[in-house]
Structures are given as C-alpha cells and as structure tokens.
Amino acid sequence: MSKSIKKIGVLTSGGDSPGMNAAIRSVVRTCAYHQIECIGIYRGYQGMIEGDFKEMGPRSVNNIVNKGGTILKSARSKEFMTVEGRQKAHQNLVNSGVDALVVIGGDGSFTGAEVFNAEFDFPVMGIPGTIDNDIFGTSHTLGYDTALNTVVDVIDKIRDTASSHNRLFFVEVMGRDAGHIALNAGIGAGAEEILIPEEDLGLERLLDSLKKSKASGKSSSIVVIAEGDKIGKNVFELKDYVEANLPEYDVRVSVLGHMQRGGAPSCFDRVLASRYGVKAVESLLEGKSNFMVGLLADKVALTPLEQAIKGRSEIDRELLRVSDIMTT
C-alpha cells in the first residue's frame, strides 16, 4: 500500500447515470476502511476549479445506494479545458491535501483526467458511468443495466397500446452513436425490428420487414431505434416515410429521452458500483494511476485510460444474429 496517499478526492462528471451514488458510497467507505480521508468534489471539474469540496465519511453516504443521479452533482466545464483552469484545480487539490482522484463519468471525463495526470503527475482512476455502455475496456458501464430495465418496462407498456389500436410504434432510445441499449432492450422487449448505428438496415429492407410482419398477421409492431441510427434524418421523418409508403400502418412515435437516465439503480448496477469503487481506491493505494476500472469476463479489471478513451466499444455480433432470428 502506498504511504503517500492519505486523502482521495471523488467527483462525478458528464451525464448522470444510475449507480453513480452507489459508486460514491463505495469510494468513501473504502477510504474509511483503509483509514484514509475522502473529499467529495461537487459539480465535477468546475467544482474542482472553484474549490467546492466537502469532507465525506461513512455516515455521509448513508441511504444513497438506492438513489439515481449523483449527490455530488455534475456539470460541464469549459474552463477545465484551459491550462489556467486546470492549474487552479490542481492548486485547490494541493491546498486541500488531496493526493489522488477518482473520476466517475464517461470518455469526456476520462480525457480530462488523463490530461490532468499528464500535466501534474497527479494520480487518477476512472470509473465508467454512462447509460450508453459505449466505453472500451468494460462490458458494463454504471447505469446501463438500469437503463435497459427502464426501456423494456416502457416498451411493454407501449405494446399494450399498440396492440389495442393496431398501431406501429417507433420507440427511440438513447445511446448516442452506440446501439447497445436499442439492441438489448429490443430483444428483451420482443421488438419486431431494431435499428442501430452499427448496422445500416436501409429504408427498403425496413419496409420489406414491416410488409412481412403485416402479411404474417401481426396487427401491431414495435420498432426500437437508437438515437444515433442513420436510416433517416430523425425518427419523425422516418415515420412520415413509412406512412407514405405503407398507408395501411397507423404510425406513432415515442422518444423516451431522459427518463432512461433516471430512477433507482438495479441490483446489478449497485453491486457493480460497489465493486468498482473498492477497486479504484485500492488500485490508487497500490500506486497505480491513469487507469479505468471495468468489468471484463465478469472480473473487475484495469484498462489504461488512453485505451478506454480511444478504443471502440463493439456491438455484440452474436446478439445481432439472435435479433435477426427473433424478428423473423
């Protein structure tokens, strides 16, 4: 165990995701277990620049494991993108006696941590928190499992309406440029078609698929669309195109939006966050730095931040095959 680290700072940055609070709790309590101090940094890197710090102990994180969002708040910081901003942040950490940093967030947050580490040789460790699951070096980011369960639950409810009115529903889910949520939730909810950025289905194939569904006797259909899918300019233009070419369909659009980022984290995300927090703190105490904690083959492992940022999270090809079979 490194003798030099006596105080660790923890922050959440970028978009919030269910499980962040559980990760904060894990970091704080792991610090207490190893008898070192923990400082909560509010509003991400912006709070680091402004010195918005608060000492955190085991009791300060009571009853947060079940809460969505982040008690430390999150904010984008343009100032942290400047050398002057990072110098202010570093000086605040030094003045407060903080020796290392745990950053919970996505690739933008990790990029900031990597630059900060390079400029000041300051120990950093990343925990992936984003519902998109689009970070290389982990099979699961915090919040992804919860978001999947939320989406499946909503689609189940939408299907009740679709069946009652013989309607076709386009359900747009989050995921930025990755189709992980759409693919998994689409299979889990029994969608008739799944559109993701990684696979260009094409308008004609979509129409053929919907025609076959209609001909096979399906009176209603659910099509799950990742927000980054390129088949149409947007989901509403896609709706107009389908209605123009398949007038027998009564088409509706449901954009799930930010509800996917909220809610109590699933048991899986709570346990994962707890595992990530322990690994992040103990890795710093072992003298490791500039890594991201992730889940690989169900084992918590470290991936260099640079790889986590630059690598591409690949879609599961086997799941694509399963999807093709299930939508037959």
C-alpha positions in Angstrom: 0.0 0.0 0.0 1.4 3.4 -1.0 2.2 5.5 2.1 2.0 8.8 0.1 -1.8 8.7 -0.4 -3.7 9.9 2.6 -6.6 11.7 1.0 -8.6 10.9 -2.1 -11.0 13.1 -3.9 -14.0 11.8 -5.8 -16.2 13.6 -8.4 -18.9 12.8 -10.9 -18.7 14.4 -14.3 -20.6 14.4 -17.7 -24.1 12.9 -17.9 -25.5 11.4 -14.7 -26.3 7.7 -14.6 -28.0 5.3 -12.1 -25.3 3.8 -9.9 -23.1 6.9 -9.5 -24.3 7.4 -5.9 -23.5 3.8 -5.1 -20.0 4.3 -6.6 -19.5 7.4 -4.5 -20.6 5.5 -1.4 -18.1 2.7 -2.3 -15.2 5.1 -2.7 -16.0 6.9 0.6 -16.3 3.7 2.6 -13.3 2.0 1.0 -11.3 5.1 2.0 -12.6 4.8 5.6 -11.8 1.1 5.7 -8.2 1.8 4.8 -8.2 4.7 7.3 -7.6 7.5 4.8 -9.6 10.6 4.2 -12.1 11.3 1.4 -13.1 14.6 -0.2 -16.3 15.0 -2.2 -15.8 17.4 -5.1 -19.1 19.0 -6.2 -20.1 19.8 -9.8 -17.3 17.8 -11.4 -14.2 19.6 -12.8 -15.9 23.0 -12.4 -16.2 22.4 -8.7 -12.6 21.4 -8.6 -11.7 24.7 -10.1 -13.8 26.6 -7.6 -12.8 24.6 -4.6 -16.3 23.3 -3.9 -15.1 20.5 -1.6 -16.6 18.7 1.3 -15.1 16.0 3.6 -17.0 12.8 3.4 -17.2 9.9 5.9 -19.0 6.6 6.1 -22.2 8.2 7.6 -22.3 11.0 5.0 -23.2 8.4 2.3 -26.0 6.7 4.3 -29.1 5.8 2.2 -27.8 6.8 -1.2 -27.1 3.3 -2.7 -30.7 3.2 -3.9 -30.8 6.7 -5.4 -30.4 7.7 -9.0 -28.5 10.8 -10.2 -25.5 12.0 -8.2 -25.4 13.7 -4.8 -22.1 15.4 -5.9 -23.9 16.9 -8.9 -22.5 17.1 -12.4 -21.5 20.0 -14.7 -19.7 20.6 -18.0 -16.6 22.7 -17.5 -15.2 24.7 -20.4 -12.7 26.3 -18.0 -11.2 22.9 -17.3 -10.3 22.7 -21.0 -7.8 25.5 -20.5 -4.4 25.2 -18.9 -5.3 28.0 -16.5 -8.4 26.2 -15.3 -6.5 23.0 -14.7 -3.8 24.9 -12.8 -6.5 26.4 -10.5 -8.0 22.9 -10.0 -4.6 21.4 -9.2 -3.8 24.2 -6.7 -7.1 23.6 -4.9 -6.4 19.9 -4.6 -2.9 20.6 -3.2 -4.2 23.2 -0.8 -6.8 20.7 0.5 -4.2 17.9 0.8 -5.8 15.7 -1.8 -3.3 13.2 -3.1 -5.3 11.3 -5.8 -8.6 11.5 -7.7 -11.4 9.1 -8.6 -13.4 10.3 -11.6 -16.8 8.8 -12.3 -18.0 9.6 -15.8 -17.6 8.9 -19.5 -15.0 9.4 -22.1 -15.0 13.2 -21.9 -14.4 13.0 -18.1 -11.6 10.4 -18.7 -10.0 12.7 -21.3 -9.9 15.5 -18.7 -8.4 13.1 -16.1 -5.8 11.9 -18.5 -4.7 15.4 -19.4 -4.7 16.4 -15.7 -2.5 13.4 -14.9 0.0 14.2 -17.7 0.3 17.8 -16.7 0.7 17.4 -13.0 1.7 13.8 -12.5 -1.4 13.6 -10.3 -2.8 10.0 -9.6 -6.2 9.4 -11.2 -8.5 6.5 -11.5 -11.7 6.3 -13.7 -15.0 4.6 -13.0 -17.2 4.4 -16.2 -20.6 5.9 -15.5 -22.9 6.3 -18.6 -26.0 4.5 -19.7 -24.8 4.3 -23.3 -22.3 1.5 -22.5 -20.0 2.9 -25.2 -16.7 2.8 -23.4 -13.9 0.4 -24.3 -12.5 -1.8 -21.6 -15.7 -2.9 -19.9 -18.7 -5.0 -20.7 -20.9 -2.8 -18.4 -20.8 0.9 -17.5 -22.7 2.1 -14.5 -26.3 2.8 -15.3 -26.5 0.6 -18.4 -28.4 -2.3 -16.8 -30.8 0.1 -15.1 -31.5 1.9 -18.4 -32.2 -1.4 -20.1 -34.7 -2.3 -17.5 -36.4 1.1 -17.7 -36.6 0.9 -21.5 -38.0 -2.7 -21.5 -40.6 -1.7 -18.9 -41.7 1.3 -21.0 -41.9 -0.7 -24.3 -44.0 -3.3 -22.5 -46.5 -0.6 -21.7 -46.4 0.9 -25.2 -47.1 -2.6 -26.6 -50.4 -2.6 -24.7 -51.5 0.5 -26.6 -50.0 -0.7 -29.9 -52.0 -4.0 -29.7 -55.2 -2.3 -28.7 -55.2 0.1 -31.6 -53.3 -1.9 -34.3 -50.6 0.6 -34.4 -46.9 0.7 -35.4 -44.7 2.4 -32.8 -41.2 3.8 -33.4 -39.6 3.9 -30.0 -36.4 6.0 -29.9 -33.9 5.2 -27.1 -30.6 6.8 -26.0 -27.2 5.6 -26.9 -25.5 8.4 -28.8 -23.5 6.6 -31.5 -23.9 3.2 -30.0 -26.7 0.7 -30.3 -26.2 -1.3 -27.1 -29.4 -0.1 -25.4 -31.5 -0.5 -28.6 -30.2 -4.0 -29.4 -30.5 -5.5 -25.9 -33.8 -3.7 -25.0 -35.2 -4.5 -28.4 -34.6 -8.2 -27.9 -35.7 -8.2 -24.3 -39.0 -6.4 -25.2 -39.7 -8.5 -28.3 -39.4 -5.7 -30.9 -40.3 -6.5 -34.5 -37.3 -4.5 -35.7 -34.2 -2.9 -34.2 -32.3 0.0 -35.9 -28.8 0.7 -34.6 -25.9 2.9 -36.0 -23.6 -0.2 -36.3 -25.9 -1.9 -38.8 -27.3 0.0 -41.8 -30.7 -1.7 -42.3 -31.7 0.6 -45.1 -35.2 2.0 -45.8 -36.2 -0.6 -48.3 -35.3 -3.5 -46.0 -37.3 -1.8 -43.2 -40.3 -1.5 -45.4 -40.0 -5.2 -46.5 -39.8 -6.3 -42.9 -42.9 -4.3 -42.0 -44.8 -5.7 -45.0 -43.8 -9.2 -44.0 -45.0 -8.6 -40.4 -48.3 -7.3 -41.7 -48.7 -10.3 -44.1 -47.9 -12.8 -41.3 -50.9 -11.5 -39.4 -49.2 -9.1 -36.9 -51.7 -6.3 -36.2 -49.2 -4.1 -34.3 -45.4 -3.7 -34.3 -42.7 -2.1 -32.2 -39.6 -0.8 -33.9 -36.8 0.2 -31.5 -34.4 2.9 -32.9 -31.1 4.0 -31.4 -30.9 7.8 -31.4 -27.7 7.6 -33.5 -29.2 5.4 -36.2 -28.6 6.9 -39.7 -31.6 5.3 -41.5 -33.5 8.6 -41.5 -32.6 12.2 -40.5 -34.7 11.7 -37.4 -37.4 9.4 -36.2 -40.2 11.7 -37.2 -39.0 11.8 -40.8 -38.8 8.1 -40.7 -42.4 7.9 -39.5 -43.6 10.2 -42.5 -41.7 8.0 -44.9 -43.3 4.7 -43.7 -46.8 6.3 -43.6 -46.3 7.5 -47.2 -45.2 4.0 -48.4 -47.3 1.8 -46.1 -50.5 3.7 -45.7 -52.1 0.7 -44.0 -50.0 1.4 -40.9 -51.1 3.9 -38.2 -47.7 5.1 -37.0 -46.8 6.7 -33.7 -43.5 7.9 -32.3 -42.3 7.7 -28.7 -39.0 9.3 -27.8 -38.1 8.0 -24.3 -35.5 10.7 -23.7 -34.0 11.4 -20.2 -36.3 9.1 -18.3 -33.8 6.4 -19.3 -31.1 8.2 -17.2 -33.3 8.4 -14.0 -34.6 6.0 -11.4 -33.3 3.8 -8.7 -30.3 1.7 -9.9 -30.9 -2.0 -10.4 -29.3 -4.5 -8.1 -26.7 -5.3 -10.8 -25.7 -1.6 -11.0 -25.5 -1.3 -7.2 -23.2 -4.3 -6.8 -21.1 -3.3 -9.8 -20.7 0.3 -8.5 -19.6 -1.2 -5.1 -17.0 -3.4 -6.8 -15.7 -0.5 -9.0 -15.3 1.8 -6.0 -13.3 -0.7 -4.0 -11.1 -1.5 -7.0 -10.5 2.2 -7.8 -9.4 3.2 -4.3 -7.3 0.1 -3.7 -5.6 0.5 -7.1 -4.6 4.0 -6.2 -3.3 2.9 -2.8 -1.2 0.2 -4.6 0.5 3.0 -6.6 -1.4 2.5 -9.8 -2.7 5.5 -11.8 -4.2 6.6 -15.1 -6.4 3.5 -15.4 -10.2 2.9 -15.7 -11.9 0.2 -13.6 -14.1 -2.0 -15.7 -15.8 -5.4 -16.0 -14.1 -8.0 -18.3 -15.3 -11.6 -18.3 -17.2 -10.8 -15.1 -13.9 -9.8 -13.3 -13.1 -6.3 -12.2 -10.0 -5.3 -14.2 -8.0 -2.2 -15.1 -7.7 -0.7 -18.6 -5.3 2.3 -19.4 -7.3 5.5 -19.7 -5.9 6.1 -23.1 -7.2 2.8 -24.4 -10.6 3.4 -22.7 -10.9 6.8 -24.5 -9.5 5.8 -27.9 -10.8 2.2 -28.1 -14.2 1.4 -29.6 -16.9 -0.4 -27.8 -18.0 -3.1 -30.2 -21.6 -4.3 -30.7 -22.1 -8.0 -29.8 -22.3 -9.8 -33.2 -23.9 -12.8 -31.7 -26.7 -10.6 -30.3 -27.2 -9.2 -33.7 -27.7 -12.8 -35.0 -30.1 -13.5 -32.2 -32.0 -10.4 -33.0 -32.3 -11.4 -36.7 -33.7 -14.8 -35.6 -36.1 -13.3 -33.0 -37.6 -10.8 -35.5 -38.4 -13.5 -38.0 
